Amino acid sequence: MATTPTDLDAPAVDLLAALVAAKAGGSSRQGQVDMCAAVDDALRTGRHLLVEAPTGTGKSLAYAVPAALAALRLRRDAPAGADDGEEDHGARVVISTATKALQEQLVEVDLPFVATHLAEAGAPFTFALLKGRSNYLCRARVAEVDEPAAALFGAGAADDDLAEVFAWAEETETGDRSELEACSDETWAKVSLGPGECPGAASCDLGDTCFAEAARSRAAEADVVVVNTHLYAAHLAAERRVLPGHGAVVFDEAHELEATFVSALTRTVGAGRLHAVASRCRAAGAPAPLVEDLRTAAKQLDAGCRELVGRRVDVAEGDLASGLRSVALVAARLLAGLAVADPSRNRPRDKAVRAQAAMAVRSLAADLDDVFEHAGELGCASWVDGTSEWPRFCFARIDVAPVLASHLYPHVTVVATSATLAIGGRFDLPARRLGLFLRGPGDLETGAAGTVPEHTGLAVETPFDHARQGILYTARHLPDPSKAREAFEPAAREELAVLAQAAGGRTLALFTSWAAARAAAAHLRDHTDLAVQCQGEGSRTALVERFRATPRSVLCATTSFWTGLDLHGEQCTLVVIDRIPFGRPDDPVLQARIELAEARGANGFVEVQLPAAAVTLAQGVGRLIRSVEDRGVVAVLDRRLATAGYRDLLLRTIPPLWSTTDQAKVVGALGRLDAAALALGR
């Protein structure tokens, strides 16, 4: 490829074309070209971009190419003497994803491919993967364990796990947990630190050999840094001090961006966290009575939470409120106790342990301060999560638009992309929910009423001919699940059995509840000769591999299988969706979102519930057609997709398959697909 570093100012589509031509079997896709041009323009002009790129577009390469060129331009054009830690001067681009699988594809496939060609063109380009601190071994935590593991933790599996970790710690160069063959969460917690527990390298005698700091240093030297969206949310929450400075960020899988930010910024306080903090404080030499007071407060909070699991709660009164206040008071006294150094515990390691404990207590206190300051406000939700055995209090500010509008868009250029982003073909709602539209004067906490971050919305064309490749079948004859649940569920199971048998298996059945998935799996085992896998009967990876390897197979699954699952060709010719995936009406976050929408004069169903269901439904429907060769049927057993007044928005959001309500036509089509697969020996 004939190019020089001066070509950094040439359009990114030129480099994309050269890369596609060099790729074995590569072919130009108009959607990929259009997306690449739009991302390139956004990164050059600073105009934020929302781009919907359907499956098969090749979107990771479409943004990786302009991101690489933009990072090299930022490095070239950075002002002399600019502080690289300053966000606006960061000579790099961050790519943020929601899944580990996409991170691995970027750092193992796409970015090395781009880097090789840029290097050949005389424009060296580097990239790095950066994970959250808890993913790296903490040398200080390992150093704390200076007695035999059995003496500290008891004999058995935990002893063996720790011995394996200690041996690995002597040879690893990265300290990255992913290098370990297997390590339980319980064991890993003993040798790592969470983001709210590390006092920083400067306060640790082993800080100069810290794996997490080394990973951050590598990221600070790279042109493109790949992270997950939870880490990026932590970066914003910490006033942009977690990641190295950067001039732009690309969010992939952006349909999950709002939910991921809410999840990452949720404050949680439970007995498990409090006992862990107590253990840290005891190891740091905090006064024993105060440590015991924290354990007592943990028990009080636990008792106050047990009967409230799954419910929104009021932190102003009741046993739960008393428990939270007790924790806050003890935390304040513990901080004071840790500040008084014990002369007999003055080794560098003791100081590090004390700093870790103090950091954990400060993080706990800060979370509780946030709860007491904002709980009860519009746009906030307090609830109890977990189980009756292990409940935990949760608090979240569920409207992330003000956070993004004040802490993100003014500092970096943002590209947000997903296969399903527009709602009903429009970007108005996702833009508004992500802080790119103002709902009215004064809505943003910055006080910049009337200021709307400039942005563009683009939906690129799909490379698939959905109307020829697939059928959307709505089982209109079944009872309405919202009005006749008892009649719907057995009828839906019968319908699934008929369709799956006609397809010869090769069926992914997606459900909106665990109970429905298990009941369907049991029904299929009793009434068909198909092999049946059900979520919960093994890991996700094991279930998918078993499904792929087993002829005449059905996989029954719930939420986590609606996205990020690739089943090609005859592996899957039928996707069955039991209901339109509306959120649970008792979900505390959903309730708070509806209240916020209605307080602003909007309809909660139209503003909150329907768009979320549309995106999730589109993700589920998108499991069927994953390549130009794929053929099959998506069967939605919820008659409302054919009868409800809101069906048009749902149909405009999902892939445009050929639509029918005729079961006989669908059974015939599935039979023909089954016969064709059998003829090929599949």
N, C-alpha and C positions, 0 to 999 in steps of 0.2 A: 504494500500500500504506500503510494508515494505521497508523503505529506511531511510537513515540518512543524516545529513548535509555533511558528507564526500562524498556522492554520487553526489555532485555538479560537480565532474570531470567525471562522467559517461556520455555516449552519451545521448543527448536530446531525441533521438528516444525511449529510454527506458521509460522515463517519459511520452512521448506522447502515447505510447502503453498502459500504465497504465490508463491514462486519458480517452482514447477512450474506454477501457474495462469498465470503471466505468460510462460512459455516457449512459443514457437510449437510446437504439436503436443504439448505436455507433458501427461502423464497420471500420475496417482498410482500408485505401485507399492508394495505392502505391504512387500516386502523392504527397499526404500529407506527407508520410514517407520520400520520396526523398527530398522534399523541406525542411522538418525539419532538415534532416541530413546536407543539403547544408548550411542552415542558421547557424546551430551549428558550422560547420567547419569555416565559414566566421568569426563568432564572436570569435572563438578561435585563428585563425591565423592572423586576421587583413586584410585578402584579401577581397576587396569589391566584392559584388555579385549583379548581375542582374538576377532575376528569374521570368519567366512567369508561372503563376499558373492559369489555366483555371477555370471558374466557376464550383463550386462543389468540388474543391480540398480540401477545408477547410483550406485556406491559413492563416487566422487570427490565428488559433490555431497552425499552422505549424511554425509560427514565434514567437508567444507569448511564447511558451514553451522554446525554446532556448534563447529568450531574457530574460526571468525571471532567468534562470540558469546563463546566462552571467552576469546579474546585481549582483546576489549574489556572483559570483566569483570575480567581480570587487570590491565589498565591502570587501570581505575577504582578497583580495590581495593588497588593496590600501596601499601605503607606509605610514608608521607612520608619522603623522604630515603633510601629503599632504593637500594642500589647495583645498577644494572641489569645489571652484569656478573655478579652472583651468580645462580646457576642458579635457586634457589628463589624469587627475587624478580623473575625475568624476566617482564616484562609482554607476553608474546607466546607463540605456539604455532608449533612447527616441523612441517612436513610433509616427510617423507623418502621418496623413491621410488628405485626401482632403474633406471629407464630415462629417457632424455632425452625420449622421446615423451610420457610421462606428465607430466613436468615442464612441457613446453610446453603440454599440454592444461590444466593447472592455472593457469599464469600468463597464458595467452592466452584461455582460454574460461571455466572454472569460477569462478575467483576474481574476475575482472572482473565477471562476472554477479552474484555475491554482493555485491561492493563497490558496484555501481550501485544495487542495491535498498536496501542499508543507508544509503547516502548520501541517497537520497530519503526515508528514514525518520528522518533527522536523526542518524544514528550513523556518522560517517565511519570508514572502515576501509581500511587500507593493507596491501600485501603486497609481497614482493621475492623475487627468485631469487638465491641465493648459490651460487657454484661454488667448486671448489677453486682454490688459488692458481695452479697451473700452467695454468689456463684463461685467465689474464689476462697481457697484455703487461707485461714488467718494464722500466720506463724505465731503471733502472740497467744492465741487460744491454744495452739498445740503446745507451746512452751509452758502453759499453765498446768498441763497434765504431766507432772514430773514424778508421778508414782505409777506403778503397774496398773494397767487399765482395769484389771479384775478387782483391784482394791477400791477403785473409785466407782466403778459402774456395775460391779458384779460379774460373775462368770456368764458364759453363754454366748449367744450370737453377737451381742453388742461388743463383747470383748474381742471376738474375731474381727468384727468390722473395724474397730478402732486400730487393731494391730495392722490390718491391711492399709488403712489410711496413713498410719505413721510410716509404714514402709514406702508408700507412694510419695509422701511428703519429702522424703530424702532425695528423690530422683526427679520429681516433676519440675519442669521449667516454667510452667504457666500457673499452676495451682488451680486450674479450671476443673470444676467438678465433673464436667462431661468426659474427662479422660478416664475416670474410674469406671470399671466394669459395672459395679453395682454398689450403691451405698444408700442406706436408709436415711430418711429425713431426720430421724432421731439421732443417728450417729453424726450426720453432717452438721447438725445444729451445735454439736459439742466442739467443732473445729472451725466454725465460721462465725461471721458477725453480720447482722442485718444492717440496713442503711441507717437506722436510728440508734445504733450501738457503737459504731466506730468513732473514736475521738479525733481521728486524723493521724497521718504519719508523723507529724511533728510532736505529737504527744505519746508516741510509742517508741520504745527502744529498739524495736525491730522494723520501724517504719521504712528504713532504707532498703529493706529486702521484701517489702510488702507486695504480694502478687497483684492485688487490686490496683495499687498505685502504679505498678509496672504496666498493667494493661491500659490504664489511663494515659500513661506516658506514650505508649505505642500509638494510641488513638490520637494523641496531640500531635504526632508527627505525620499522620496519614492525611491524604487528600479527601477521602471519603470514609466516614465512620458508620458502621451498621450497628443499630441498637434495637431493643424492643420498646414498644410504646409505653409500658409501665415505667421503664427507666427514663424515658423522655418526660413523662408526667412528673416524676420525682425531680428532674432537672428544673422544670418550671416552678414546682413547689418550693425548691431551694433557691429561688431567685436566680436561676440560670447559672448555678455554680457547680453542677455535677458533671456536665459534659464539656469538652474543650470548645472554645469559641468556634462558631460557624456562621456562615452567611445565608444558608438556606437549609430547609429540611423537606424531605419527601416522605409523606406518610402513605405506606401501602396498606391494603386492607382497611381503608379509611371508613368503611361502613361500621366498623367497631370502635372508631376513635372516641366518640362521646362516652360510650359505656366503659371503655378501657380507662379513660381519664377519671371518670367517677369512681371506678373500682380502685385505681391506684391512689387516689386521694382520700379514700374512705378511712376514717379513724376507727380502730378496733381495740377494745379493751376487754380481756377475758382472764379467767383464772390462770390459764396456761402462760400467758404473757407475764402476769404479775408474779407467778412463782419463779419464772426464769429471771426476772429482774431481782427478785429477792435472793436468788442463788448468786447472782453476780455481786450484789451488795455484800453478802456474807463473805464471799471469796476476797472482796476488796477490803475487808476489815471494818465494815460499818457496824455500829453498835448493835449487839444481838437483839435487844428489846425492840429496836426500830424494824429490824428485819422480820421479827415475829409479828409486829404490828401490820406489816404489809401482807404477810400471809393471812392474817386474820381478816384484813380488809378484802383480800381476794375471796375468801370463803363467804363473806357477807355479800359481796357483789354477785358471786356465783349463785347464792340462794335467791337473790333478788331477780336473777335472770331466768331461772329454770322454768318458771311457769309462763314466760313471755316469749318463748322461741317462735319466730315467724311473725311477730306482731310489731307494729309501730308502738313507740313508748314515749312517755313524757318524762323528761329528766328533771322536772321541777319539783316532783313530789313522789312519795312512795318509797318502798324498800330499795328499788334500783337507784333512785336519786341519792338516797342515803349512802348506798354502797359506793357510788362514784365520788361523792364528797369525801368519804373516808379515805379512799385511795388518794385523792388529791392532797389531803392534809398530810398523810404519811409520806407521800413523795416529797413534799416540801421539807419535812423534817429529815428525811434520808439525805437529801442534797446537802443540808447543813452538816449532817453527821459525816458525810464523805469528805467534806471540805477540811475537816480537822484530821491532819495526817497523824498516823500512829508511828512514832519514832522507830519502833521495832520492825516496821514494814516499809523500808525506804530503799529497797533495791530497785533498779530500773524496771524490772518486771512487775514489782508491786505497784509502781506508779502507773504503769500501763493498765493493769487490772483495775485500779481505782478510777482511771480516766474512762475506761470502758463502762464501768458501772455508773459513773456520773452521767455519761452520755445517754445510757439507757433510761435513767430516771428523768433526765431533762426531756427526752423525747416523749415519755409517758406524760409528764406534766404539761408539755406543750399541747399534746393531743386533748387532754382534759380541759385546758384553757379554751381551746377552740370550740369544744363541745359546749361549755358553759356560756361562752360568748354568743354563739350563733344558734344553738338548739331552739326550736320553736319558731324560727324565722321562716318566712315564705321561701320556698326553694331549697329547704333543708329537710332531711329525713333522719330520724333516730329509730332504731329497731334492734331486736335481738335475733342474732343469727346462730347457726350451729345446731346442736342437738340438746336434748334435756340433760344429757350427761356432760356435755362440753359446750355450754352456751357462751356467747360473747356479745358484748354490746357494740353496736356499730353506729357511726354517724357520718353523714355525707352531705355536702352541698351539691345537689344534683344538677344545677345549671352551670355548665362549664363555659358557656359563651363569654361571660365577663372575664374569666381567667384567661382564656385564649386571646380575647380582644385586647386585653391590657398587658399581658406578659409574653405573648408570642408574636402576633402579627407586626407590632411596631419594630421588632428587633431582627426578624429573619423573614426571608421569602418562603412561603409555604406552598407545596404541591401536595394535594390529597387525592389519592386515586383508589379505586376499587372496581371490581366487576359489577357491583350493585351499589350505586351511590345516589343517582337521581330517583326521585319519588314521582311516579306517574309521568316520567319523562322530563321533570323539572328539577332544578337545583335550589329553588327558593327555600324549602324547609331545611335540608341538610346544611345549607349555607347559614341560615339563621341560627340553627342549633349549635353550630360551630363558631358563632360569634362574628360572622361576616356580614350580617344584617343587624341593624338596630330595630327593636320592636317599637321604640318610642323614646322621647326625650328622657334623659336621665337613667336609662336602663343599664348603661355601663358604669362600673364602679370608678372608672378613670375620670368621670365627669366630662368626658369628651362627647357630650350629646350632639348628635348630628354628624359625627365623623364615622363613616363607613369604610372599613378597609377595602381597597379596590380588589376586585377578583373577577375571574372569568370561569364560566362553567362550560364544559365540553363533553359530549357523548360521542365517542368514536364508533365507527361501524363494526359490527361483528363479522368475523371471517366465516361464520356458519350460516347455512340456510335452514333456520330452525323450522320453518313451516314444511319443508320437505324432509327434514331429518327426524322430526319427532311429532308426537301427538300429545295434546293436553286433553285428558279425559276427566270430566267432572261427573261424579256419580250422583246425578241430580235426583235419582229415585230413592236415595237413602234418606232416613229421617234427619231433621235439622239438629245438629249436636248441641246447639244453644237452647233448644226448646224441648228436646226429647232425648236426653242423654242415655237413659236406660234402654231405650229402643235402638239408639244409634250404635252403641258400642258393639253388641253382638252382630248387628247387620254389617258393620264396617269390617269385622273380622271375617265374616263369610265372603264379603266382596274381595278382600285381600286374598283369601284362599283361592277363589276362582281365577283371579288375575295372575297370581304367582304360578298356579298350576299351568295355566295357558302359556306362560312365558318359559316354562321348564326351569323354574328358579330364576337365577340371574336377576334377583330382585333386591333392591335396597328399600326397606320400609322405614320411613321416618315418622316419629311420633312426638307429640307435645307433652307426654308424661311417661315416667318410668312404668307406672302401672299398666298403661295401655300397651307399651312395648312388650312387657312380660306376658300379658294376657294374649296378645296376638301370637307371640312365639309358641306359647302352649297350644293354642288353637291350631296353628299350622302343623305342629308335631302330631296332633291327634287326628287331623283330617286330610293331610296330604302325605305324599311319599318324598317330600323335599327335605334336604338337609337344612337345619335352621340354626343360625348363630344369633345370640342375643347379647346386647350390651350388658356388661356386668359379669359375663362369663369368661372374662379374660381381658388383657390390656387392649387398647384401641388397635395397636399395631398387630397384635396376635390375631384379633378378630378379623381385621381386614385381610391379612395374609391367608387365613383359613378360608375366608369367603372366596378370595380369588382362586385358591387352589382346589376348591371343592365344587365339582359339577352339580347342577340342579340345587343351588344353594340360595337361601334367603337370609339377609342380615337385618335384624330388627334393632333399631337404635333411636336415641333421643338427641338432645340439643347439640352435643359436640360433633355429631356426624353430619349436621346440616351444612357445615362449611369445611373447606380444606381437604376434601376427599376426592381423589381421582380414580375413577373406575372406567376403563376404556373398552370400547368394542363390545364383544359378547360377554365380557365380565358382568355387565349390567345393562340390560335392555328394558328394565322396568323400575321406575322410582315411584313409590306409593307414599303419599302424605296424608295422614289421617285427618287433620283439621287445619284450618287457617290458623297460623301460630300467634294468636293474640296472647299478650302477657297475662300472667295470673292476676286476677283482680285484687288479691290480697298481698301482692308484691309491694313492700313499703316504698321502694324507689319509684315504681310506676305510679302509685297513689300520689306521691309528692309531685311528680311531674305533671299529673293531671290537674292537681290543685293549682300549681303555678300557671299552667296554660289558661285555666278558667279564670284565675285572678287577673290575667291580662286581657280578658275578654274573648278568648278563643274557645273553641269546642274541644274538650279534652280528648274525645274519641278521634276526631279528625286530626288534631294537632299532634297527638302522642301515640295512641294505641294503633291506629290504622297505618301510619307510616312505618312504625317498627315492625308490624306484622308483614307489610309489603316487602320490606328488605329481607326479612328472614325467609319468607316464602320464595322470593327470587333466588336466594342462596340454595334452598332445598331443590327447587326446580332445576337449578344450574348443575346439579350433580349428574344429570343425564347426558347432555351433549358436551363432550370434552374435547372432541376432535372432529375433523371434517368427515371421518368415516363412521362416526357413531350414529346409530339408529335406535329408536325406542319410544317408550310411552311414559309420560308422567301422569299418574292417576291421583287426583285429589278427591278424597272421599267426603269432603265437606260440601254439601249442596249449595251453600251460600256463595261459592265462587261463580255459580250460574244464576243465582236468584237475587242476591242482596244488592241494594242500591249503590253500595260502595265498590262493587266488583270491578268497575271500569278502571279505577285507580290501581287495583291489584293487577289486572291484566296488562295495563300499560307499564307496570314495573317489572314483571317477570319476562323471561325470554319468550318471543312470539311464536310459540308452537302452533300447529294446526289444531283447532279446538273442536271437540265433540262431546256429546252426552250419551252417545249410543254405545252401550256395553258390547253388543254383538260385533260391531265394527272393530272395537279395541281387542276383544278376545281373538278375532280372526287375524288381526295384524300381529299380535303377540305369537300366535301359533306359527305364522309364516316366518317370523324372526327366529323362533326356536328351531324350525325345520332347517332353515339355512345354516344355523350354527351347527346343528348335528351333522349336516352334510359335509361341513368342513372339519368334523371330528372335534368340535369344541363343546 
